[in-house]
Amino acid sequence: MLGLALGFSVLGLLIVAKEHYGGASITGGILGILLGTAFLIAACLHWKCCGQIRGGFRAEEVPAAEIVSEMRQAAGAICSF
């Protein structure tokens, strides 16, 4: 995420510094800088809260036959309309 933050911020700064005719390029540059800032904040929150999340995600094994039967039931319900 730090790479995204740095990339968008640098790109936004380059757009603002190179400003061509009209305000559209400045608006795009400022939006790039703001997006880079948003990614930087998201990265900081991730680093701060990463250790506080306990348990995480758990994968559960489900037999293929059960998945197939549920898919057939769903298909039957859709086709009955």
CNS distance restraints for C-alpha pairs under 8 A (distance, minus, plus):
assign (resid   1 and name CA) (resid   5 and name CA) 6.25 0.50 0.50
assign (resid   1 and name CA) (resid  39 and name CA) 6.25 0.50 0.50
assign (resid   1 and name CA) (resid  40 and name CA) 7.06 0.50 0.50
assign (resid   1 and name CA) (resid  42 and name CA) 7.69 0.50 0.50
assign (resid   1 and name CA) (resid  43 and name CA) 5.62 0.50 0.50
assign (resid   2 and name CA) (resid   6 and name CA) 6.14 0.50 0.50
assign (resid   2 and name CA) (resid  39 and name CA) 7.15 0.50 0.50
assign (resid   2 and name CA) (resid  40 and name CA) 6.16 0.50 0.50
assign (resid   2 and name CA) (resid  43 and name CA) 6.35 0.50 0.50
assign (resid   3 and name CA) (resid   7 and name CA) 5.91 0.50 0.50
assign (resid   4 and name CA) (resid   8 and name CA) 6.02 0.50 0.50
assign (resid   4 and name CA) (resid  36 and name CA) 6.68 0.50 0.50
assign (resid   4 and name CA) (resid  39 and name CA) 6.56 0.50 0.50
assign (resid   5 and name CA) (resid   9 and name CA) 6.08 0.50 0.50
assign (resid   5 and name CA) (resid  35 and name CA) 7.35 0.50 0.50
assign (resid   5 and name CA) (resid  36 and name CA) 4.01 0.50 0.50
assign (resid   5 and name CA) (resid  37 and name CA) 6.23 0.50 0.50
assign (resid   5 and name CA) (resid  38 and name CA) 7.43 0.50 0.50
assign (resid   5 and name CA) (resid  39 and name CA) 4.91 0.50 0.50
assign (resid   5 and name CA) (resid  40 and name CA) 5.14 0.50 0.50
assign (resid   6 and name CA) (resid  10 and name CA) 6.03 0.50 0.50
assign (resid   6 and name CA) (resid  36 and name CA) 6.35 0.50 0.50
assign (resid   6 and name CA) (resid  40 and name CA) 7.95 0.50 0.50
assign (resid   7 and name CA) (resid  11 and name CA) 6.02 0.50 0.50
assign (resid   7 and name CA) (resid  36 and name CA) 7.13 0.50 0.50
assign (resid   8 and name CA) (resid  12 and name CA) 5.96 0.50 0.50
assign (resid   8 and name CA) (resid  32 and name CA) 5.29 0.50 0.50
assign (resid   8 and name CA) (resid  33 and name CA) 6.11 0.50 0.50
assign (resid   8 and name CA) (resid  35 and name CA) 6.50 0.50 0.50
assign (resid   8 and name CA) (resid  36 and name CA) 4.69 0.50 0.50
assign (resid   9 and name CA) (resid  13 and name CA) 6.13 0.50 0.50
assign (resid   9 and name CA) (resid  32 and name CA) 5.98 0.50 0.50
assign (resid   9 and name CA) (resid  33 and name CA) 4.38 0.50 0.50
assign (resid   9 and name CA) (resid  34 and name CA) 7.50 0.50 0.50
assign (resid   9 and name CA) (resid  35 and name CA) 7.41 0.50 0.50
assign (resid   9 and name CA) (resid  36 and name CA) 4.74 0.50 0.50
assign (resid   9 and name CA) (resid  37 and name CA) 7.14 0.50 0.50
assign (resid  10 and name CA) (resid  14 and name CA) 6.12 0.50 0.50
assign (resid  10 and name CA) (resid  33 and name CA) 7.49 0.50 0.50
assign (resid  11 and name CA) (resid  15 and name CA) 6.20 0.50 0.50
assign (resid  11 and name CA) (resid  29 and name CA) 7.25 0.50 0.50
assign (resid  11 and name CA) (resid  32 and name CA) 6.71 0.50 0.50
assign (resid  11 and name CA) (resid  33 and name CA) 7.67 0.50 0.50
assign (resid  12 and name CA) (resid  16 and name CA) 6.22 0.50 0.50
assign (resid  12 and name CA) (resid  28 and name CA) 7.15 0.50 0.50
assign (resid  12 and name CA) (resid  29 and name CA) 3.94 0.50 0.50
assign (resid  12 and name CA) (resid  30 and name CA) 6.03 0.50 0.50
assign (resid  12 and name CA) (resid  31 and name CA) 7.13 0.50 0.50
assign (resid  12 and name CA) (resid  32 and name CA) 4.46 0.50 0.50
assign (resid  12 and name CA) (resid  33 and name CA) 4.92 0.50 0.50
assign (resid  13 and name CA) (resid  17 and name CA) 6.01 0.50 0.50
assign (resid  13 and name CA) (resid  29 and name CA) 6.24 0.50 0.50
assign (resid  13 and name CA) (resid  30 and name CA) 7.74 0.50 0.50
assign (resid  13 and name CA) (resid  32 and name CA) 7.95 0.50 0.50
assign (resid  13 and name CA) (resid  33 and name CA) 6.79 0.50 0.50
assign (resid  14 and name CA) (resid  18 and name CA) 5.97 0.50 0.50
assign (resid  14 and name CA) (resid  29 and name CA) 7.47 0.50 0.50
assign (resid  15 and name CA) (resid  19 and name CA) 6.02 0.50 0.50
assign (resid  15 and name CA) (resid  25 and name CA) 6.49 0.50 0.50
assign (resid  15 and name CA) (resid  26 and name CA) 6.81 0.50 0.50
assign (resid  15 and name CA) (resid  28 and name CA) 7.43 0.50 0.50
assign (resid  15 and name CA) (resid  29 and name CA) 4.99 0.50 0.50
assign (resid  16 and name CA) (resid  25 and name CA) 6.84 0.50 0.50
assign (resid  16 and name CA) (resid  26 and name CA) 5.13 0.50 0.50
assign (resid  16 and name CA) (resid  29 and name CA) 5.11 0.50 0.50
assign (resid  16 and name CA) (resid  30 and name CA) 7.17 0.50 0.50
assign (resid  19 and name CA) (resid  25 and name CA) 6.01 0.50 0.50
assign (resid  19 and name CA) (resid  26 and name CA) 6.26 0.50 0.50
assign (resid  20 and name CA) (resid  25 and name CA) 6.65 0.50 0.50
assign (resid  21 and name CA) (resid  25 and name CA) 7.88 0.50 0.50
assign (resid  22 and name CA) (resid  26 and name CA) 7.97 0.50 0.50
assign (resid  23 and name CA) (resid  27 and name CA) 6.20 0.50 0.50
assign (resid  24 and name CA) (resid  28 and name CA) 6.24 0.50 0.50
assign (resid  25 and name CA) (resid  29 and name CA) 6.11 0.50 0.50
assign (resid  26 and name CA) (resid  30 and name CA) 6.13 0.50 0.50
assign (resid  27 and name CA) (resid  31 and name CA) 6.17 0.50 0.50
assign (resid  28 and name CA) (resid  32 and name CA) 6.17 0.50 0.50
assign (resid  29 and name CA) (resid  33 and name CA) 6.30 0.50 0.50
assign (resid  30 and name CA) (resid  34 and name CA) 6.19 0.50 0.50
assign (resid  31 and name CA) (resid  35 and name CA) 6.04 0.50 0.50
assign (resid  32 and name CA) (resid  36 and name CA) 6.14 0.50 0.50
assign (resid  33 and name CA) (resid  37 and name CA) 6.21 0.50 0.50
assign (resid  34 and name CA) (resid  38 and name CA) 6.19 0.50 0.50
assign (resid  35 and name CA) (resid  39 and name CA) 6.30 0.50 0.50
assign (resid  36 and name CA) (resid  40 and name CA) 6.20 0.50 0.50
assign (resid  37 and name CA) (resid  41 and name CA) 6.21 0.50 0.50
assign (resid  38 and name CA) (resid  42 and name CA) 6.17 0.50 0.50
assign (resid  39 and name CA) (resid  43 and name CA) 6.09 0.50 0.50
assign (resid  40 and name CA) (resid  44 and name CA) 6.24 0.50 0.50
assign (resid  41 and name CA) (resid  45 and name CA) 6.17 0.50 0.50
assign (resid  42 and name CA) (resid  46 and name CA) 6.08 0.50 0.50
assign (resid  43 and name CA) (resid  47 and name CA) 6.23 0.50 0.50
assign (resid  44 and name CA) (resid  48 and name CA) 6.10 0.50 0.50
assign (resid  45 and name CA) (resid  49 and name CA) 5.93 0.50 0.50
assign (resid  46 and name CA) (resid  50 and name CA) 5.42 0.50 0.50
assign (resid  47 and name CA) (resid  51 and name CA) 7.84 0.50 0.50
assign (resid  49 and name CA) (resid  53 and name CA) 6.76 0.50 0.50
assign (resid  62 and name CA) (resid  66 and name CA) 6.96 0.50 0.50
assign (resid  62 and name CA) (resid  67 and name CA) 7.27 0.50 0.50
assign (resid  63 and name CA) (resid  67 and name CA) 6.77 0.50 0.50
assign (resid  64 and name CA) (resid  68 and name CA) 6.19 0.50 0.50
assign (resid  65 and name CA) (resid  69 and name CA) 6.17 0.50 0.50
assign (resid  66 and name CA) (resid  70 and name CA) 6.27 0.50 0.50
assign (resid  67 and name CA) (resid  71 and name CA) 6.21 0.50 0.50
assign (resid  68 and name CA) (resid  72 and name CA) 6.17 0.50 0.50
assign (resid  69 and name CA) (resid  73 and name CA) 6.22 0.50 0.50
assign (resid  70 and name CA) (resid  74 and name CA) 6.19 0.50 0.50
assign (resid  71 and name CA) (resid  75 and name CA) 6.06 0.50 0.50
assign (resid  72 and name CA) (resid  76 and name CA) 6.01 0.50 0.50
assign (resid  73 and name CA) (resid  77 and name CA) 6.18 0.50 0.50
assign (resid  74 and name CA) (resid  78 and name CA) 6.22 0.50 0.50
assign (resid  75 and name CA) (resid  79 and name CA) 6.07 0.50 0.50
assign (resid  76 and name CA) (resid  80 and name CA) 6.10 0.50 0.50
assign (resid  77 and name CA) (resid  81 and name CA) 7.21 0.50 0.50
